[in-house]
Amino acid sequence: MLKSSIDRIKRIRSLPIIEGYYLVLGGGKIGTSFTEHARKHSFPLVLLIDNDMNAPASSGTEFIKDANALSKFLEGKLASPLNKERSNIYFYCAGLNAVPFILSFGMPEYIVPAIPCHVTAYLVKEYFNCPDQREQTVTEMCITPEDKDLTQFFDQFTSHFPENIVAGLYPEQGITILSYAGSGEICPDGCPGPEKFCPNFRREKPKTITNYLRDLLPYTKGWVFESYQMKPGIGAMRGADMKQNLLEMSEYVYSLGTCDSRITRIIAPKDIFFIATTCNCHGVVSLFRICSQKDRS
């Protein structure tokens, strides 16, 4: 089991970052808008996935019919530098459970979340719970009112955020929503989200949401995925950040089973960590717990 963990860490380290390759997760309104943007600006390679074969964004794309064809496609396309003279957009019918397999061929330059959920948290869960992860998995924190210890931890965790940026607390799912937009306020799509001051609502921003989460890292284990604006209303994560975060998470999960004494500066329980997706003005945070095979048996 330890060997499989070490092999997994080596595989992540070896993954190339493919410049000009965009992975789009979701083929609805946002996915459609991004593919139109990609065509207009001749993005070299866009791979769009959605579990609906007739997703709106699939129109005008080249279909990849099955997993075998997907494997050959990725091996062929990512083996050499991409042609940057024209945009090539492909569609593969699949859910988020296919993403670990897709990423195993190489990291996109950007990953575009285009479905209404905390995509980064789902990807982490799918990655650690795929078939070759036998010794340890991760699961979302589900906190019941009867669980006083976890309730206290959740309250302590969320108390680090100023009240004016806490837009929602959902302890039963281990989720915290953060935003500089108040109740009933809707940010315009074209807002670049400047630091320090919100021009739309005339509001001071002493610290970005991203930095509020990063400031927690010395005390609570976690990983922050920053979202970068690709076009008005659409953000994306850098593949380089995804690679680095998955690598650090894999090393951490491995360390829990082999060298707990080396883990320091962690006030929270060692088997609890957070995943956050943020930008300057908004963020969503999901708490996770690491479970060993022994714990599940």
C-alpha positions in Angstrom: 0.0 0.0 0.0 2.8 2.4 0.8 4.4 1.6 -2.6 1.2 2.6 -4.4 1.2 6.0 -2.5 4.8 6.6 -3.5 4.1 5.6 -7.1 1.2 8.1 -7.1 3.4 10.9 -5.8 6.0 10.1 -8.5 3.3 10.2 -11.2 2.1 13.6 -10.1 5.6 15.0 -10.1 6.2 13.8 -13.6 3.0 15.3 -15.1 3.8 18.0 -17.7 1.8 21.3 -17.8 0.5 21.6 -21.4 0.5 25.2 -22.6 -2.6 26.0 -24.6 -4.7 23.1 -23.3 -8.0 24.0 -21.5 -10.1 21.4 -19.7 -13.8 22.6 -19.3 -15.9 20.9 -16.7 -19.6 21.4 -17.7 -21.3 22.0 -21.0 -24.1 24.4 -19.9 -24.3 28.2 -20.1 -20.8 28.8 -18.8 -19.2 26.0 -20.8 -20.9 27.3 -23.9 -19.7 30.9 -23.3 -16.2 29.7 -22.7 -16.0 27.6 -25.9 -17.3 30.6 -27.9 -14.5 32.6 -26.3 -12.0 29.9 -27.1 -13.0 29.8 -30.8 -12.8 33.6 -31.0 -9.3 33.7 -29.6 -8.0 30.4 -31.2 -7.2 28.5 -28.0 -5.2 25.6 -29.3 -6.9 22.7 -27.5 -10.2 22.6 -25.5 -11.5 19.4 -24.0 -15.0 19.8 -22.7 -16.7 17.1 -20.5 -20.3 16.8 -19.5 -22.4 13.8 -18.5 -25.2 15.0 -20.9 -24.4 13.9 -24.5 -26.6 16.8 -25.7 -25.1 19.5 -23.5 -25.4 22.9 -25.3 -21.7 23.4 -25.4 -21.2 20.2 -27.3 -22.6 21.8 -30.5 -19.9 22.2 -33.1 -17.3 20.2 -31.2 -15.6 16.9 -32.2 -17.0 14.0 -30.2 -14.7 11.5 -28.5 -16.8 8.3 -28.4 -15.4 6.2 -25.5 -12.6 5.8 -22.9 -10.3 4.0 -25.4 -10.7 6.8 -27.9 -10.1 9.3 -25.1 -6.9 7.6 -24.1 -5.6 7.6 -27.7 -6.6 11.2 -28.2 -4.8 12.4 -25.1 -1.7 10.4 -25.8 -1.6 11.8 -29.4 -2.5 15.4 -28.7 -0.3 15.9 -25.7 2.8 14.2 -27.0 4.1 17.2 -28.9 3.5 21.0 -28.7 0.0 22.1 -29.7 -0.8 23.9 -33.0 -1.5 27.4 -32.0 -2.9 28.6 -35.3 -6.4 27.4 -34.8 -8.8 26.3 -32.0 -9.6 22.6 -31.6 -12.6 21.9 -29.4 -13.5 18.3 -28.4 -16.4 16.9 -26.3 -16.3 13.8 -24.1 -19.5 12.6 -22.4 -18.5 11.9 -18.7 -18.8 13.2 -15.2 -16.2 14.5 -12.7 -15.1 10.9 -12.0 -13.3 10.9 -15.3 -11.1 13.8 -14.4 -8.3 11.9 -12.5 -7.9 9.7 -15.6 -7.8 12.8 -17.9 -5.3 14.6 -15.8 -3.0 11.5 -15.7 -2.0 12.3 -19.3 -0.9 15.9 -18.5 -2.1 19.0 -16.7 -4.1 21.6 -18.7 -2.8 25.1 -18.6 -6.2 26.0 -17.1 -9.2 24.1 -15.7 -12.5 25.8 -16.1 -15.2 24.8 -13.6 -18.6 25.3 -15.3 -21.1 23.4 -13.1 -23.0 24.6 -10.0 -21.0 22.9 -7.3 -17.6 23.3 -5.5 -15.8 21.6 -8.3 -12.3 21.6 -6.7 -13.6 19.8 -3.7 -15.3 17.2 -5.9 -12.1 16.7 -7.9 -10.1 16.1 -4.7 -12.6 13.6 -3.5 -12.7 11.8 -6.9 -8.9 11.8 -7.1 -8.3 10.2 -3.7 -11.2 7.8 -4.0 -10.4 6.4 -7.4 -9.7 2.6 -7.6 -5.9 2.8 -7.1 -6.2 4.7 -3.8 -6.7 1.7 -1.5 -5.0 2.6 1.7 -6.6 6.0 2.4 -9.5 8.0 1.1 -11.0 11.4 1.9 -14.6 12.3 2.7 -16.5 15.5 3.2 -17.1 16.6 6.8 -20.7 16.0 7.8 -21.3 17.6 11.2 -24.4 16.7 13.2 -25.5 18.9 16.1 -24.8 16.0 18.5 -21.1 16.0 17.6 -19.9 18.6 20.0 -16.2 18.3 19.2 -16.6 18.8 15.5 -19.2 21.5 16.0 -16.7 23.3 18.2 -14.0 22.9 15.6 -16.2 24.3 12.9 -17.1 27.3 15.0 -13.4 27.9 15.8 -12.5 27.5 12.1 -15.1 29.9 10.9 -14.4 32.5 13.6 -11.2 33.4 11.8 -13.3 35.2 9.2 -14.8 38.7 9.8 -18.6 38.6 10.0 -19.0 40.9 7.0 -17.5 38.4 4.6 -19.3 35.3 5.9 -22.1 34.7 3.4 -23.2 31.3 4.5 -22.3 28.6 7.1 -23.4 25.0 6.5 -21.8 22.8 9.2 -23.9 19.8 8.3 -21.9 19.8 5.0 -18.7 21.3 6.3 -19.0 24.2 3.9 -18.4 27.9 4.4 -19.3 30.6 1.8 -17.3 33.8 1.8 -18.0 37.0 -0.1 -17.6 40.7 -0.1 -21.0 41.0 -1.8 -23.8 41.5 0.7 -27.2 39.9 0.7 -29.1 40.8 -2.5 -26.0 42.3 -4.1 -25.0 40.9 -7.5 -21.5 41.6 -8.9 -21.4 42.5 -12.6 -19.7 39.9 -14.8 -17.1 42.4 -16.1 -15.8 43.3 -12.7 -12.0 42.5 -12.4 -12.3 42.2 -8.6 -9.7 44.8 -7.6 -7.9 44.4 -4.2 -8.5 46.8 -1.3 -11.7 48.5 -2.5 -14.9 47.3 -4.2 -16.0 50.0 -6.8 -19.4 48.4 -7.3 -20.6 48.7 -3.7 -18.1 51.3 -2.5 -16.7 48.9 0.1 -13.3 48.6 1.7 -11.5 45.3 1.4 -8.7 45.1 3.9 -7.6 41.7 2.7 -8.6 39.5 -0.3 -10.7 36.4 0.3 -7.7 34.3 -1.0 -5.4 35.8 1.6 -7.9 35.2 4.4 -7.7 31.5 3.6 -3.9 31.5 3.1 -3.4 33.1 6.4 -5.0 30.1 8.0 -2.4 27.7 6.6 0.1 27.9 9.5 -2.7 26.8 11.9 -5.0 24.5 9.9 -4.0 22.2 7.1 -5.5 23.1 3.8 -5.1 24.0 0.2 -6.2 27.1 -1.7 -7.1 27.0 -5.4 -7.1 30.6 -6.7 -9.5 31.4 -9.6 -8.3 33.6 -12.4 -10.6 35.5 -14.7 -10.6 34.1 -18.3 -13.3 36.5 -19.5 -16.1 38.4 -17.8 -18.1 36.0 -15.6 -15.8 33.0 -16.1 -12.9 32.0 -13.9 -10.4 29.1 -14.1 -7.7 27.4 -12.0 -4.2 27.0 -13.2 -3.1 23.5 -14.0 0.2 24.2 -12.3 -1.6 25.0 -9.1 -3.7 21.8 -9.4 -0.5 19.7 -9.8 1.2 21.3 -6.9 -1.8 21.0 -4.6 -2.4 17.4 -5.5 1.2 16.6 -4.9 1.3 18.3 -1.5 -2.0 16.6 -0.5 -0.7 13.2 -1.6 2.5 13.7 0.4 0.5 14.8 3.4 -1.9 11.8 3.3 1.1 9.5 2.9 2.9 11.2 5.9 -0.1 10.5 8.2 0.5 6.8 7.8 4.2 6.9 8.1 5.6 9.9 10.0 3.0 11.7 12.1 5.8 13.1 14.3 7.1 15.2 11.4 3.9 17.2 11.0 4.0 20.4 13.0 2.2 23.7 13.4 -1.2 22.0 13.0 -3.8 23.1 15.6 -6.7 21.3 13.9 -6.9 17.5 14.1 -4.3 16.0 11.7 -6.9 14.1 9.7 -9.0 17.2 8.9 -8.1 19.7 6.1 -9.8 22.3 4.0 -10.1 22.8 0.3 -10.9 26.4 -0.8 -11.6 27.9 -4.2 -11.2 31.7 -4.1 -10.7 34.9 -5.9 -10.2 38.4 -4.5 -13.8 38.9 -3.6 -15.4 35.4 -3.1 -14.7 31.9 -1.9 -16.1 28.6 -1.0 -14.4 26.3 1.6 -15.1 22.6 2.1 -13.8 20.6 5.1 -12.5 17.1 4.5 -11.5 14.2 6.7 -8.9 11.5 5.8 -10.1 7.9 6.5 -7.7 5.0 6.4 -8.7 1.5 5.3 -8.6 0.4 8.9 -11.0 3.2 9.9 -13.5 2.0 7.3 -13.3 -1.7 8.2 
